[in-house]
């Protein structure tokens, strides 16, 4: 391994040069827009926008190779995840497929070639290379799913407060449109406020309230928002007052959040069993029974010596 020091150093310098090259290709005005939250995906997609733009010269090389692949079902699912993750308009499905190919090549280069040949000093078996490429191709899917999960978690946390504020606005005499506008003005900036602002703009440009609410539930893709939209649409169809509906929905969401916290606390004890049995209990056994076993094995030898 010592004889391969120059090769390892060269690989490290090459990786640093690629990083600084991508950093230099990221324009400063994009970073300013990201900091200001003026990007298509909203405030929460600022860092992702800078990352996507920095990596675009890398994965754009694979664009001609992925365009012939139709896979309409997979492309539709990726589009929905882009919208739910707040990244609408930042990356196309072709670019995402090219990103998957780029990550497959990167994992193969980093772990299959650099780690296998330069560090281990031997070529890895072909199944290992295939597994590395497959793992790299799934990395963008994991990344996008994590973005969707983080955004939905932020919406779920801010939903009770926003619902209470909207309920108070409606019960104070404002209509639904004015109440949503007041919420967008007074509430803390976040994914839910961004979605409500988009819904408000949809209504202002001519969409019906029912269609705007359906679009909100479709974009966020959360059970809580789907239930919220369905109740408001039903109240709008029946001509019922929105205030009591919002109050009941706010209480229901708060109760569901409390129950989810209780379930998470109950699952925590179960999740602790694996590290407890695998790591903690053996250490306890070694501390307790180790001296006894050593005294039993070596005690007579020590006494005889």
Secondary structure by P-SEA (a helix, b strand, c coil): cccaaaaaaaaaaaaaaaaaaaaaaccaaaaaaaaaccccccccaaaaaaaaaaacccccccccccccccaaaaaaaaaaaaaaacccccccaaaaaaaaaaaaaaaaaacccccccccccccccaaaaaaaaaaaaaaaaaaaaaaaaaaaaaaaaaaaaaaaaaaaaaaacccaaaaaaaaaacccccaaaaaaaaaaaaaaacccaaaaaaaaaaaaccaaaaaaaaaaaaaaaacccaaaaaaaaaaaaaaaaaaaaaaaaaaaaaaaaaaaacccaaaaaaaaaaaaaaaaacaaaaaac
